[in-house]
Amino acid sequence: MKKVLVFLLFLLIFSTLYGVDVYFYQTDIRDALSQLAMQEGVSILYDPLVSGFVTVEVYDVSLEKALDLMLLPLGYYWTKIDEVYFVATSNPDSPGFALISQKYLVNLYYSTFDDVVNVLPKVMRNYIFQTPNINQVLIYAPPKIASQIAETIALIDLPVSIAEIEVKIIEVDERDFKKFGMNWDWNSEGSEGFDISYTKNGISAIFNPLSYEFSFLLDSLIKTGEAKVLGEGVLKLKSGTYAKISGYTTVGLEITGPNNTYVEKKLTTEVILSGNVFVDHVSLDIKAIVESVMNGEGDDYPIGSSIETSVDVKYGEPYYIAGISFETVSKVDDGIPGLKDIPILGKLFGSTKYETHKKNVIVIIEAKLAGDEK
């Protein structure tokens, strides 16, 4: 008996000095753990759910390192309790899960528990729990898993950048562009300042940097009243959210029939922005809609057009989209001044005509980084 004890003591001292050599090929993990325990003179217990086969070959490593190399490929973890090594599965429903797991409280500075849950990989969600404080996460897992979850949370819990998007919606008569040699009824790809395709329902265009000449033209038309600002404002946007702004104008219609009539309808222009905010730019998804409600036979029905595009907008640079066109009719009273205004007889000296104009809705956007969400 004394010889056996001396031999075991010798094995323990030898393994401490020279490390552990492990070689298993397609060996039942429970048998491998038993052999390792006998070889190193230690006690290794395992959860009843531990199963599988292991193949490993390492030399001159610590006992703990050998256990890691044997267990991690199978998803098992170990802990040491009163000089006894205990092996269990990371399944929270297993009997031995509580023995290999620890609790860690992680404070959140920029996110909430719900934010973390929505972003964390599904495999990690089984190990996190909510506390009464929405800015905390409780992790209950084996230390190695808990460490990975905490590192992932640190990557999620970052300041949320906010961009301020200045938007201006402008209505311009197409004839005013032609005065300055700009014709929208053409196709162009890659030409300076424009990338436009004209269709029957409207003009769709990719965002392009706003050139000085184009900006000067728009400002001049606005100042002289030849162009109208339908809506403008500054929208705050953060990743994963959306913001919108609307503008209003009127569209004139000539109703033909026995008694020609002229009506005006409200026309709504809405710009919806969403996307992701970065340090040097904002990646925008943009939808612009122009619509109105017209009178049909007994019912009102909506008409309109819309475009959608995506673009990376650099901070501090204005961009434009020549987005949508529509036709409107204007009523023009003509005749001999003074005489055409005489009651009843004035009709003999005056006339009414209707002029059709094509209008273009242009959206100007400029973004800047507004800082972080507090």
C-alpha positions in Angstrom: 0.0 0.0 0.0 2.8 2.4 0.8 4.4 1.6 -2.5 1.2 2.6 -4.3 1.0 5.9 -2.4 4.7 6.6 -3.1 4.1 5.8 -6.8 1.1 8.2 -7.0 3.1 10.9 -5.2 5.9 10.4 -7.7 3.4 10.8 -10.6 2.0 14.0 -9.1 5.5 15.5 -8.6 6.6 14.4 -12.1 3.5 15.8 -13.8 3.9 19.1 -12.0 7.5 19.5 -13.1 7.3 18.3 -16.6 3.7 18.9 -17.7 1.1 16.6 -19.1 1.3 14.5 -22.3 -2.1 13.6 -23.8 -2.9 11.4 -26.8 -6.4 10.2 -27.6 -7.9 9.2 -30.9 -11.6 8.9 -31.2 -11.9 8.1 -27.5 -15.0 8.3 -25.5 -14.7 11.6 -23.6 -15.6 10.0 -20.3 -13.0 7.3 -20.8 -10.4 10.0 -21.7 -11.2 12.0 -18.6 -10.9 8.9 -16.4 -7.5 8.0 -18.0 -6.3 11.5 -17.5 -7.4 11.5 -13.9 -5.5 8.3 -13.2 -2.5 9.5 -15.1 -2.3 12.7 -13.2 -3.5 11.4 -9.8 -6.4 13.9 -9.6 -10.2 13.5 -9.3 -12.2 14.4 -12.4 -16.0 14.2 -12.2 -18.4 14.9 -15.0 -22.1 15.7 -15.6 -24.3 12.8 -16.8 -24.9 14.7 -20.0 -21.2 14.7 -21.0 -20.7 12.5 -24.0 -18.9 12.3 -27.4 -15.6 11.3 -28.7 -12.3 13.2 -28.6 -9.2 13.3 -30.7 -6.3 15.2 -29.2 -2.5 15.0 -29.1 -0.5 17.5 -27.0 2.7 17.3 -25.0 4.1 19.1 -22.0 1.1 21.2 -21.2 -0.6 22.0 -17.9 -3.4 19.8 -16.7 -5.9 22.8 -17.1 -4.7 23.3 -20.7 -5.1 19.7 -21.5 -8.7 19.8 -20.1 -9.4 22.9 -22.3 -8.1 21.2 -25.4 -10.2 18.1 -24.7 -13.4 19.8 -23.8 -13.8 22.9 -25.8 -14.4 21.2 -29.2 -17.3 19.4 -27.6 -18.7 22.5 -25.9 -17.9 21.4 -22.4 -16.3 23.4 -19.6 -14.6 22.6 -16.3 -14.3 24.1 -12.8 -12.2 23.2 -9.8 -14.1 22.6 -6.5 -12.0 21.6 -3.4 -9.3 20.0 -5.5 -11.8 18.1 -7.6 -12.2 18.9 -11.3 -15.8 18.9 -12.5 -16.8 18.9 -16.2 -20.3 19.9 -17.4 -22.1 21.1 -20.5 -22.8 24.8 -21.2 -26.5 24.0 -21.6 -28.3 26.1 -18.9 -30.8 23.2 -18.4 -28.1 20.6 -17.5 -27.8 19.5 -13.8 -24.2 20.7 -13.5 -24.5 24.1 -15.2 -24.7 26.0 -12.0 -21.4 24.5 -10.8 -19.4 25.7 -13.8 -21.1 29.1 -14.2 -20.7 32.5 -12.5 -22.7 35.7 -12.4 -21.4 39.0 -13.8 -23.1 42.3 -13.8 -22.4 44.6 -16.8 -23.3 48.3 -16.7 -24.5 49.9 -20.0 -23.7 53.5 -20.7 -25.3 54.2 -24.1 -27.7 51.3 -24.6 -30.5 49.5 -22.8 -31.0 45.8 -22.1 -33.5 45.6 -25.0 -30.9 47.2 -27.4 -28.4 44.5 -26.4 -30.8 41.7 -26.8 -31.8 42.8 -30.3 -28.1 42.8 -31.4 -26.5 39.9 -29.5 -26.1 36.7 -31.4 -28.8 34.2 -30.6 -26.4 31.7 -29.1 -25.4 34.3 -26.4 -29.0 35.3 -25.4 -29.5 32.2 -23.3 -26.9 33.5 -20.8 -28.1 37.1 -20.2 -30.9 38.3 -17.9 -32.6 41.6 -17.2 -32.3 43.4 -13.9 -34.6 46.2 -12.6 -32.2 48.6 -14.1 -32.7 48.8 -17.9 -29.0 49.9 -18.2 -27.6 46.7 -16.8 -27.2 43.2 -18.1 -26.7 40.1 -15.9 -24.5 37.4 -17.4 -24.8 33.9 -16.0 -22.4 31.6 -17.8 -19.1 29.7 -17.7 -16.3 32.3 -17.4 -15.1 31.8 -21.0 -18.5 32.3 -22.4 -19.2 35.2 -20.1 -16.0 36.9 -21.2 -17.0 36.6 -24.9 -20.5 38.0 -24.1 -19.0 40.9 -22.2 -16.6 41.7 -25.1 -19.5 41.7 -27.5 -21.6 43.9 -25.3 -18.7 46.4 -25.2 -18.8 46.6 -29.0 -22.5 47.2 -28.9 -22.6 49.7 -26.0 -21.1 52.7 -27.9 -22.2 56.3 -28.3 -24.9 56.6 -30.9 -23.9 59.2 -33.6 -26.6 61.6 -34.7 -26.6 63.4 -38.0 -28.5 66.6 -38.7 -29.9 66.6 -42.2 -30.9 70.0 -43.7 -33.6 69.4 -46.3 -35.1 71.9 -48.7 -37.9 71.0 -51.2 -38.1 73.4 -54.1 -40.6 73.6 -57.0 -39.2 75.0 -60.3 -40.9 75.6 -63.6 -39.1 73.6 -66.3 -39.2 76.6 -68.6 -36.9 78.5 -66.2 -34.3 75.8 -66.5 -34.4 76.1 -70.3 -33.8 79.8 -70.1 -30.4 79.0 -68.7 -29.7 76.3 -71.2 -30.7 73.3 -68.9 -33.0 70.8 -70.5 -34.3 67.9 -68.4 -35.8 66.0 -71.4 -32.6 64.1 -72.1 -30.7 61.1 -70.9 -27.2 61.4 -69.4 -24.9 59.2 -67.5 -21.8 60.5 -65.8 -22.1 64.1 -67.1 -20.8 66.7 -64.7 -23.4 67.7 -62.1 -26.2 65.5 -63.5 -27.1 61.8 -63.8 -30.7 61.9 -64.9 -33.2 59.8 -66.8 -36.4 61.3 -68.0 -39.6 59.1 -67.9 -43.2 59.8 -68.7 -44.1 59.8 -65.0 -41.4 62.0 -63.8 -37.6 62.6 -63.5 -35.6 60.2 -61.4 -32.0 61.1 -60.5 -29.2 59.9 -58.4 -27.9 62.3 -55.8 -25.0 64.4 -57.0 -23.0 67.1 -55.3 -24.7 70.5 -55.8 -22.5 72.6 -58.1 -22.0 76.3 -57.5 -23.7 77.1 -60.8 -26.8 75.1 -60.0 -27.0 76.4 -56.5 -26.7 80.0 -57.7 -29.5 79.4 -60.3 -31.9 78.0 -57.7 -31.2 80.8 -55.2 -31.8 83.4 -58.0 -35.1 81.7 -59.0 -36.2 81.6 -55.4 -35.4 85.3 -54.8 -37.3 86.4 -57.9 -40.3 84.2 -57.0 -40.0 82.0 -60.0 -39.2 79.0 -57.8 -41.0 78.2 -54.6 -39.7 76.6 -51.4 -42.4 74.0 -50.6 -40.8 72.9 -47.3 -37.5 73.1 -45.4 -36.2 72.0 -42.0 -33.4 70.2 -40.2 -34.0 66.5 -39.4 -32.1 64.6 -36.8 -31.3 61.0 -37.7 -29.5 58.1 -36.0 -28.8 54.7 -37.4 -31.9 52.5 -37.6 -34.4 55.4 -37.4 -36.2 57.5 -40.0 -37.3 61.1 -40.3 -39.5 62.9 -42.8 -40.5 66.3 -43.9 -43.4 67.5 -46.1 -44.1 70.4 -48.4 -47.2 71.6 -50.1 -48.1 73.3 -53.4 -51.2 73.3 -55.7 -51.8 71.8 -59.1 -54.3 73.4 -61.5 -56.7 71.3 -63.5 -58.9 72.2 -66.4 -62.1 70.1 -66.2 -63.4 69.8 -69.8 -67.1 69.4 -70.5 -70.1 71.5 -71.4 -68.9 74.2 -69.0 -65.2 74.2 -68.7 -64.1 74.7 -65.1 -60.8 75.3 -63.5 -59.9 73.8 -60.1 -56.8 73.6 -57.9 -55.9 70.7 -55.8 -53.4 70.4 -52.9 -50.2 68.6 -53.9 -48.1 67.1 -51.1 -44.4 66.4 -51.4 -42.9 64.2 -48.7 -39.3 63.2 -48.2 -38.5 60.2 -46.0 -35.0 59.6 -44.8 -33.5 56.6 -43.1 -30.1 54.9 -43.0 -26.9 54.7 -40.9 -24.8 57.4 -39.4 -21.0 57.2 -39.5 -18.2 59.4 -38.4 -17.5 60.9 -41.8 -20.7 60.4 -43.7 -24.3 59.3 -43.5 -25.6 56.4 -45.7 -29.1 57.5 -46.7 -32.1 55.7 -48.1 -34.3 58.4 -49.6 -37.9 58.2 -50.7 -39.6 61.2 -52.3 -43.3 61.2 -52.9 -45.5 63.7 -54.7 -49.2 63.0 -54.5 -52.6 64.5 -54.6 -56.3 63.5 -54.6 -58.3 64.1 -57.7 -62.0 63.9 -58.4 -63.1 60.9 -60.4 -66.6 59.8 -61.4 -68.2 59.8 -57.9 -65.0 59.0 -56.0 -61.7 60.7 -55.1 -58.6 58.9 -56.2 -54.9 59.5 -55.4 -52.4 60.4 -58.2 -48.8 61.0 -57.9 -45.3 59.7 -58.4 -42.4 58.6 -56.2 -38.7 57.8 -56.4 -36.3 55.9 -54.1 -32.6 56.0 -54.1 -29.6 55.3 -51.7 -26.5 57.4 -51.5 -23.6 58.1 -49.2 -23.7 61.8 -48.2 -20.5 63.4 -47.0 -20.8 65.9 -44.2 -20.7 69.5 -45.2 -21.4 68.9 -48.9 -24.8 69.8 -50.3 -26.5 67.3 -52.6 -29.5 67.5 -54.8 -32.0 65.2 -56.4 -34.1 66.4 -59.3 -36.7 64.0 -58.3 -40.3 64.3 -59.6 -42.1 66.3 -62.2 -45.8 67.0 -62.7 -48.0 69.0 -65.0 -50.2 71.9 -63.8 -52.6 74.1 -65.6 -52.8 77.9 -64.9 -55.8 80.0 -65.7 -54.8 83.2 -67.5 -57.4 86.0 -68.1 -56.5 88.1 -71.1 -58.1 91.0 -72.9 -58.2 94.8 -73.1 -57.3 96.3 -69.8 -60.2 98.2 -68.2 -62.8 97.1 -70.7 -62.5 93.4 -69.8 -63.4 94.3 -66.2 -66.8 95.9 -67.1 -69.7 93.8 -65.7 -71.5 91.8 -68.3 -70.0 93.7 -71.3 -66.5 92.8 -70.2 -66.8 89.4 -71.7 -66.8 90.9 -75.1 -63.3 92.5 -74.5 -61.7 89.6 -72.6 -60.9 85.9 -72.9 -59.7 83.1 -70.7 -57.0 80.7 -71.7 -55.3 77.8 -69.9 -51.6 77.3 -70.0 -49.9 74.0 -69.1 -46.6 74.0 -67.3 -44.3 71.2 -66.3 -43.0 71.6 -62.8 -40.0 69.9 -61.2 -39.6 69.1 -57.6 -36.0 69.3 -56.4 -34.7 68.2 -53.0 -31.6 69.7 -51.6 -29.9 67.8 -48.7 -26.9 68.7 -46.6 -25.7 66.7 -43.6 -23.5 67.3 -40.7 -22.5 65.2 -37.7 -24.4 66.6 -34.7 -22.5 64.5 -32.0 -23.5 61.6 -29.9 -26.8 60.8 -28.3 -26.7 61.5 -24.6 
